[in-house]
Amino acid sequence: MRRLRARLAESHQLHGLTSDPLLLAVRLERFRVSVTRSMWFFLALGLGFTTTGVHEFLAGHLSPVDALWWGAWLVEPALAGILVTLLRWEAEMLSRGLAVDAAPVVWLKRLLLGATLVTNVWSSLRPPSGSVEYGVVFLHVVVPLVVFLIAEVMPVIQHRCNAARDRVMASTPSKPSALTPVAPAAPRAALKLPAHLQAVLGAKAAEVREQGRAITPADVQAAVNVPDAFAAALADQLNA
């Protein structure tokens, strides 16, 4: 019986730790970073492949002694650089809850990827050797399309992961077990913060109360760096 009680107490403590909103938010953030890095890596591989097709389209009939033969290698990296910059901006705006469906943004992205697709397909259908290889044609069609879809999916991944993180942070922490003592005067969400952050937040709350006004999410974020939804929940609990 004593052994079972010890295991039960350990299980309650482990559940309380693993279900902590901050821990779940950190896991989601690490997962988002991991997926984003993988997507960037494969996007870079795809753009590296399409660079050869663009070069062959522009300078396949030239030799290295021609300046255009060297300059053609810079065309696709330049277009890819614009695309990457646009994707980074788009992901950041979506993470802030701002729409990025403006027509110029959509058309610029489609123009960049459409140019890559057309040049790659054309160079594979009209190779300098004059012999069309259907496997090469297939790759020059599929790879640009995959690059296009990756470009469309990456902002969605960023947005959904950030939304999931904010939802976890805004959720009410699970009710503590009777085996775990909890100070009744402190808000439950504040107990999940590290001790030094609790102290900073408590000092800020005392300062605001001395001013005779309610604590706002901006006051919370001025003291600790937390997402908007979690700051609002903390402010409500401190005011309560």
Short mmCIF file of the C-alpha atoms (twelve columns), coordinates in Angstrom:
data_MODEL
# 
_entry.id   MODEL 
# 
loop_
_atom_site.group_PDB 
_atom_site.id 
_atom_site.type_symbol 
_atom_site.label_atom_id 
_atom_site.label_alt_id 
_atom_site.label_comp_id 
_atom_site.label_asym_id 
_atom_site.label_seq_id 
_atom_site.Cartn_x 
_atom_site.Cartn_y 
_atom_site.Cartn_z 
_atom_site.pdbx_PDB_model_num 
ATOM 1   C CA . MET A 1   0.000  0.000  0.000   1 
ATOM 2   C CA . ARG A 2   2.792  2.411  0.861   1 
ATOM 3   C CA . ARG A 3   4.452  1.645  -2.462  1 
ATOM 4   C CA . LEU A 4   1.225  2.277  -4.371  1 
ATOM 5   C CA . ARG A 5   0.615  5.540  -2.509  1 
ATOM 6   C CA . ALA A 6   4.138  6.683  -3.362  1 
ATOM 7   C CA . ARG A 7   3.593  5.849  -7.030  1 
ATOM 8   C CA . LEU A 8   0.248  7.641  -6.996  1 
ATOM 9   C CA . ALA A 9   1.783  10.750 -5.436  1 
ATOM 10  C CA . GLU A 10  4.587  10.680 -8.008  1 
ATOM 11  C CA . SER A 11  2.022  10.320 -10.812 1 
ATOM 12  C CA . HIS A 12  0.077  13.346 -9.563  1 
ATOM 13  C CA . GLN A 13  3.238  15.436 -9.409  1 
ATOM 14  C CA . LEU A 14  4.378  14.274 -12.853 1 
ATOM 15  C CA . HIS A 15  0.956  15.048 -14.337 1 
ATOM 16  C CA . GLY A 16  1.006  18.522 -12.806 1 
ATOM 17  C CA . LEU A 17  4.402  19.222 -14.359 1 
ATOM 18  C CA . THR A 18  3.694  17.790 -17.815 1 
ATOM 19  C CA . SER A 19  0.339  19.598 -18.070 1 
ATOM 20  C CA . ASP A 20  1.814  22.979 -17.144 1 
ATOM 21  C CA . PRO A 21  0.753  25.502 -19.845 1 
ATOM 22  C CA . LEU A 22  4.212  27.049 -19.998 1 
ATOM 23  C CA . LEU A 23  5.830  23.659 -20.595 1 
ATOM 24  C CA . LEU A 24  3.294  22.827 -23.315 1 
ATOM 25  C CA . ALA A 25  3.866  26.234 -24.905 1 
ATOM 26  C CA . VAL A 26  7.629  25.646 -24.950 1 
ATOM 27  C CA . ARG A 27  7.115  22.235 -26.558 1 
ATOM 28  C CA . LEU A 28  4.891  23.747 -29.232 1 
ATOM 29  C CA . GLU A 29  7.428  26.479 -29.916 1 
ATOM 30  C CA . ARG A 30  10.263 23.968 -30.256 1 
ATOM 31  C CA . PHE A 31  8.111  21.847 -32.546 1 
ATOM 32  C CA . ARG A 32  7.322  24.911 -34.692 1 
ATOM 33  C CA . VAL A 33  11.006 25.785 -34.958 1 
ATOM 34  C CA . SER A 34  11.889 22.198 -35.904 1 
ATOM 35  C CA . VAL A 35  9.219  21.989 -38.611 1 
ATOM 36  C CA . THR A 36  10.096 25.439 -39.949 1 
ATOM 37  C CA . ARG A 37  13.789 24.581 -40.209 1 
ATOM 38  C CA . SER A 38  12.974 21.384 -42.096 1 
ATOM 39  C CA . MET A 39  10.711 23.269 -44.502 1 
ATOM 40  C CA . TRP A 40  13.370 25.930 -45.114 1 
ATOM 41  C CA . PHE A 41  15.966 23.224 -45.750 1 
ATOM 42  C CA . PHE A 42  13.871 21.420 -48.344 1 
ATOM 43  C CA . LEU A 43  12.809 24.720 -49.894 1 
ATOM 44  C CA . ALA A 44  16.490 25.606 -50.300 1 
ATOM 45  C CA . LEU A 45  17.155 22.220 -51.923 1 
ATOM 46  C CA . GLY A 46  14.291 22.739 -54.344 1 
ATOM 47  C CA . LEU A 47  15.462 26.237 -55.257 1 
ATOM 48  C CA . GLY A 48  18.976 24.869 -55.765 1 
ATOM 49  C CA . PHE A 49  17.592 22.398 -58.296 1 
ATOM 50  C CA . THR A 50  15.493 24.999 -60.098 1 
ATOM 51  C CA . THR A 51  18.552 27.275 -60.348 1 
ATOM 52  C CA . THR A 52  20.085 24.846 -62.851 1 
ATOM 53  C CA . GLY A 53  16.929 24.922 -64.957 1 
ATOM 54  C CA . VAL A 54  16.802 28.708 -65.010 1 
ATOM 55  C CA . HIS A 55  20.487 28.864 -65.954 1 
ATOM 56  C CA . GLU A 56  19.990 26.369 -68.758 1 
ATOM 57  C CA . PHE A 57  17.012 28.387 -70.031 1 
ATOM 58  C CA . LEU A 58  18.989 31.643 -70.090 1 
ATOM 59  C CA . ALA A 59  22.496 30.508 -70.987 1 
ATOM 60  C CA . GLY A 60  22.324 26.855 -72.009 1 
ATOM 61  C CA . HIS A 61  23.541 27.740 -75.484 1 
ATOM 62  C CA . LEU A 62  26.486 29.814 -74.201 1 
ATOM 63  C CA . SER A 63  29.934 28.896 -72.932 1 
ATOM 64  C CA . PRO A 64  31.712 29.980 -69.751 1 
ATOM 65  C CA . VAL A 65  33.644 32.611 -71.697 1 
ATOM 66  C CA . ASP A 66  30.430 34.625 -72.076 1 
ATOM 67  C CA . ALA A 67  29.548 37.003 -69.238 1 
ATOM 68  C CA . LEU A 68  25.872 36.041 -69.469 1 
ATOM 69  C CA . TRP A 69  26.775 32.430 -68.694 1 
ATOM 70  C CA . TRP A 70  28.047 33.542 -65.282 1 
ATOM 71  C CA . GLY A 71  25.363 36.154 -64.704 1 
ATOM 72  C CA . ALA A 72  22.593 33.626 -65.385 1 
ATOM 73  C CA . TRP A 73  23.562 31.769 -62.216 1 
ATOM 74  C CA . LEU A 74  22.449 34.819 -60.201 1 
ATOM 75  C CA . VAL A 75  18.915 35.080 -61.607 1 
ATOM 76  C CA . GLU A 76  17.238 32.291 -59.645 1 
ATOM 77  C CA . PRO A 77  19.054 33.085 -56.349 1 
ATOM 78  C CA . ALA A 78  17.881 36.693 -56.719 1 
ATOM 79  C CA . LEU A 79  14.279 35.616 -57.296 1 
ATOM 80  C CA . ALA A 80  14.554 33.087 -54.467 1 
ATOM 81  C CA . GLY A 81  15.915 35.774 -52.139 1 
ATOM 82  C CA . ILE A 82  12.873 37.959 -52.814 1 
ATOM 83  C CA . LEU A 83  10.604 34.964 -52.215 1 
ATOM 84  C CA . VAL A 84  12.314 34.015 -48.948 1 
ATOM 85  C CA . THR A 85  12.091 37.595 -47.679 1 
ATOM 86  C CA . LEU A 86  8.409  37.713 -48.589 1 
ATOM 87  C CA . LEU A 87  7.741  34.404 -46.823 1 
ATOM 88  C CA . ARG A 88  9.474  35.580 -43.660 1 
ATOM 89  C CA . TRP A 89  7.389  38.762 -43.609 1 
ATOM 90  C CA . GLU A 90  4.203  36.810 -44.320 1 
ATOM 91  C CA . ALA A 91  4.869  34.334 -41.497 1 
ATOM 92  C CA . GLU A 92  5.552  37.139 -39.017 1 
ATOM 93  C CA . MET A 93  2.360  38.994 -39.927 1 
ATOM 94  C CA . LEU A 94  0.295  35.826 -39.598 1 
ATOM 95  C CA . SER A 95  1.840  35.126 -36.207 1 
ATOM 96  C CA . ARG A 96  0.540  38.558 -35.125 1 
ATOM 97  C CA . GLY A 97  -2.956 37.779 -36.374 1 
ATOM 98  C CA . LEU A 98  -2.756 40.085 -39.406 1 
ATOM 99  C CA . ALA A 99  -4.078 39.014 -42.820 1 
ATOM 100 C CA . VAL A 100 -1.603 38.907 -45.720 1 
ATOM 101 C CA . ASP A 101 -4.019 38.205 -48.559 1 
ATOM 102 C CA . ALA A 102 -3.423 41.518 -50.329 1 
ATOM 103 C CA . ALA A 103 -3.410 41.145 -54.127 1 
ATOM 104 C CA . PRO A 104 0.152  42.511 -54.679 1 
ATOM 105 C CA . VAL A 105 1.553  39.989 -52.194 1 
ATOM 106 C CA . VAL A 106 -0.245 37.069 -53.808 1 
ATOM 107 C CA . TRP A 107 0.684  38.126 -57.341 1 
ATOM 108 C CA . LEU A 108 4.342  38.714 -56.486 1 
ATOM 109 C CA . LYS A 109 4.646  35.249 -54.981 1 
ATOM 110 C CA . ARG A 110 2.888  33.648 -57.943 1 
ATOM 111 C CA . LEU A 111 4.998  35.616 -60.430 1 
ATOM 112 C CA . LEU A 112 8.256  34.512 -58.789 1 
ATOM 113 C CA . LEU A 113 7.268  30.860 -58.639 1 
ATOM 114 C CA . GLY A 114 5.555  30.931 -62.041 1 
ATOM 115 C CA . ALA A 115 8.712  32.279 -63.669 1 
ATOM 116 C CA . THR A 116 10.704 29.464 -62.095 1 
ATOM 117 C CA . LEU A 117 8.210  26.870 -63.339 1 
ATOM 118 C CA . VAL A 118 8.074  28.189 -66.909 1 
ATOM 119 C CA . THR A 119 11.835 28.514 -67.320 1 
ATOM 120 C CA . ASN A 120 12.487 25.050 -65.888 1 
ATOM 121 C CA . VAL A 121 9.868  23.346 -68.073 1 
ATOM 122 C CA . TRP A 122 10.989 25.198 -71.195 1 
ATOM 123 C CA . SER A 123 14.656 24.323 -70.644 1 
ATOM 124 C CA . SER A 124 13.789 20.637 -70.190 1 
ATOM 125 C CA . LEU A 125 11.630 20.552 -73.337 1 
ATOM 126 C CA . ARG A 126 14.208 22.415 -75.438 1 
ATOM 127 C CA . PRO A 127 17.570 21.164 -74.152 1 
ATOM 128 C CA . PRO A 128 20.759 22.287 -75.957 1 
ATOM 129 C CA . SER A 129 21.501 18.659 -76.841 1 
ATOM 130 C CA . GLY A 130 18.178 18.410 -78.693 1 
ATOM 131 C CA . SER A 131 17.265 15.145 -76.939 1 
ATOM 132 C CA . VAL A 132 14.283 15.397 -74.572 1 
ATOM 133 C CA . GLU A 133 14.464 13.172 -71.492 1 
ATOM 134 C CA . TYR A 134 11.035 12.694 -69.960 1 
ATOM 135 C CA . GLY A 135 12.406 11.983 -66.498 1 
ATOM 136 C CA . VAL A 136 14.135 15.361 -66.537 1 
ATOM 137 C CA . VAL A 137 10.931 17.008 -67.783 1 
ATOM 138 C CA . PHE A 138 8.994  15.404 -64.940 1 
ATOM 139 C CA . LEU A 139 11.459 16.658 -62.334 1 
ATOM 140 C CA . HIS A 140 11.466 20.169 -63.803 1 
ATOM 141 C CA . VAL A 141 7.660  20.210 -63.512 1 
ATOM 142 C CA . VAL A 142 7.286  18.604 -60.096 1 
ATOM 143 C CA . VAL A 143 10.099 20.350 -58.195 1 
ATOM 144 C CA . PRO A 144 8.916  23.931 -58.958 1 
ATOM 145 C CA . LEU A 145 5.361  22.912 -58.025 1 
ATOM 146 C CA . VAL A 146 6.599  21.469 -54.734 1 
ATOM 147 C CA . VAL A 147 8.545  24.667 -54.089 1 
ATOM 148 C CA . PHE A 148 5.380  26.672 -54.781 1 
ATOM 149 C CA . LEU A 149 3.327  24.558 -52.368 1 
ATOM 150 C CA . ILE A 150 6.010  24.785 -49.674 1 
ATOM 151 C CA . ALA A 151 5.912  28.556 -50.053 1 
ATOM 152 C CA . GLU A 152 2.130  28.477 -49.577 1 
ATOM 153 C CA . VAL A 153 2.203  26.044 -46.647 1 
ATOM 154 C CA . MET A 154 4.967  27.607 -44.546 1 
ATOM 155 C CA . PRO A 155 2.958  30.681 -43.427 1 
ATOM 156 C CA . VAL A 156 0.047  28.389 -42.554 1 
ATOM 157 C CA . ILE A 157 2.336  26.254 -40.374 1 
ATOM 158 C CA . GLN A 158 3.626  29.343 -38.590 1 
ATOM 159 C CA . HIS A 159 0.128  30.702 -38.031 1 
ATOM 160 C CA . ARG A 160 -1.382 27.434 -36.746 1 
ATOM 161 C CA . CYS A 161 1.530  26.687 -34.412 1 
ATOM 162 C CA . ASN A 162 1.387  30.181 -32.917 1 
ATOM 163 C CA . ALA A 163 -2.397 29.902 -32.528 1 
ATOM 164 C CA . ALA A 164 -2.005 26.553 -30.740 1 
ATOM 165 C CA . ARG A 165 0.627  28.044 -28.432 1 
ATOM 166 C CA . ASP A 166 -1.567 31.032 -27.567 1 
ATOM 167 C CA . ARG A 167 -4.523 28.727 -26.911 1 
ATOM 168 C CA . VAL A 168 -2.446 26.668 -24.493 1 
ATOM 169 C CA . MET A 169 -1.185 29.767 -22.716 1 
ATOM 170 C CA . ALA A 170 -4.714 31.143 -22.399 1 
ATOM 171 C CA . SER A 171 -6.152 27.901 -21.039 1 
ATOM 172 C CA . THR A 172 -6.892 27.646 -17.330 1 
ATOM 173 C CA . PRO A 173 -4.343 25.449 -15.545 1 
ATOM 174 C CA . SER A 174 -5.650 22.106 -14.374 1 
ATOM 175 C CA . LYS A 175 -6.933 21.898 -10.831 1 
ATOM 176 C CA . PRO A 176 -4.076 20.898 -8.498  1 
ATOM 177 C CA . SER A 177 -4.237 17.645 -6.652  1 
ATOM 178 C CA . ALA A 178 -5.009 17.522 -2.947  1 
ATOM 179 C CA . LEU A 179 -1.513 16.151 -2.462  1 
ATOM 180 C CA . THR A 180 -0.006 19.402 -3.751  1 
ATOM 181 C CA . PRO A 181 -0.209 22.401 -1.382  1 
ATOM 182 C CA . VAL A 182 -1.181 25.678 -3.039  1 
ATOM 183 C CA . ALA A 183 -1.054 29.178 -1.568  1 
ATOM 184 C CA . PRO A 184 -4.708 30.319 -1.665  1 
ATOM 185 C CA . ALA A 185 -3.989 34.031 -2.128  1 
ATOM 186 C CA . ALA A 186 -1.944 33.736 -5.330  1 
ATOM 187 C CA . PRO A 187 -3.565 33.337 -8.768  1 
ATOM 188 C CA . ARG A 188 -3.227 29.865 -10.221 1 
ATOM 189 C CA . ALA A 189 -1.620 31.019 -13.469 1 
ATOM 190 C CA . ALA A 190 1.000  33.048 -11.549 1 
ATOM 191 C CA . LEU A 191 2.038  29.904 -9.688  1 
ATOM 192 C CA . LYS A 192 3.121  28.459 -13.003 1 
ATOM 193 C CA . LEU A 193 5.645  31.257 -13.539 1 
ATOM 194 C CA . PRO A 194 9.218  30.934 -12.275 1 
ATOM 195 C CA . ALA A 195 9.851  32.451 -8.854  1 
ATOM 196 C CA . HIS A 196 11.755 35.495 -10.148 1 
ATOM 197 C CA . LEU A 197 8.986  36.279 -12.632 1 
ATOM 198 C CA . GLN A 198 6.356  35.955 -9.888  1 
ATOM 199 C CA . ALA A 199 8.300  38.490 -7.845  1 
ATOM 200 C CA . VAL A 200 8.552  40.925 -10.763 1 
ATOM 201 C CA . LEU A 201 4.854  40.538 -11.566 1 
ATOM 202 C CA . GLY A 202 3.880  40.977 -7.912  1 
ATOM 203 C CA . ALA A 203 5.885  44.205 -7.690  1 
ATOM 204 C CA . LYS A 204 4.252  45.529 -10.829 1 
ATOM 205 C CA . ALA A 205 0.777  44.628 -9.522  1 
ATOM 206 C CA . ALA A 206 1.456  46.468 -6.248  1 
ATOM 207 C CA . GLU A 207 2.649  49.510 -8.172  1 
ATOM 208 C CA . VAL A 208 -0.496 49.572 -10.310 1 
ATOM 209 C CA . ARG A 209 -2.785 49.149 -7.294  1 
ATOM 210 C CA . GLU A 210 -1.118 52.109 -5.614  1 
ATOM 211 C CA . GLN A 211 -2.169 54.166 -8.634  1 
ATOM 212 C CA . GLY A 212 -5.783 53.221 -7.916  1 
ATOM 213 C CA . ARG A 213 -6.491 51.446 -11.188 1 
ATOM 214 C CA . ALA A 214 -7.023 47.934 -12.464 1 
ATOM 215 C CA . ILE A 215 -4.179 45.848 -13.817 1 
ATOM 216 C CA . THR A 216 -4.178 45.625 -17.602 1 
ATOM 217 C CA . PRO A 217 -2.528 43.083 -19.952 1 
ATOM 218 C CA . ALA A 218 -0.096 45.840 -20.953 1 
ATOM 219 C CA . ASP A 219 0.963  46.143 -17.299 1 
ATOM 220 C CA . VAL A 220 1.561  42.399 -17.163 1 
ATOM 221 C CA . GLN A 221 3.623  42.430 -20.382 1 
ATOM 222 C CA . ALA A 222 5.620  45.385 -19.092 1 
ATOM 223 C CA . ALA A 223 6.727  43.167 -16.208 1 
ATOM 224 C CA . VAL A 224 7.032  39.745 -17.868 1 
ATOM 225 C CA . ASN A 225 7.335  38.679 -21.490 1 
ATOM 226 C CA . VAL A 226 4.250  36.530 -22.137 1 
ATOM 227 C CA . PRO A 227 1.817  36.234 -25.091 1 
ATOM 228 C CA . ASP A 228 -1.189 38.554 -25.302 1 
ATOM 229 C CA . ALA A 229 -3.764 35.918 -24.357 1 
ATOM 230 C CA . PHE A 230 -1.818 34.750 -21.325 1 
ATOM 231 C CA . ALA A 231 -1.213 38.353 -20.244 1 
ATOM 232 C CA . ALA A 232 -4.964 38.986 -20.365 1 
ATOM 233 C CA . ALA A 233 -5.648 35.891 -18.260 1 
ATOM 234 C CA . LEU A 234 -3.034 36.939 -15.699 1 
ATOM 235 C CA . ALA A 235 -4.471 40.467 -15.534 1 
ATOM 236 C CA . ASP A 236 -7.984 39.128 -14.936 1 
ATOM 237 C CA . GLN A 237 -6.821 36.836 -12.157 1 
ATOM 238 C CA . LEU A 238 -4.752 39.530 -10.484 1 
ATOM 239 C CA . ASN A 239 -7.701 41.926 -10.592 1 
ATOM 240 C CA . ALA A 240 -9.966 39.215 -9.173  1 
# 
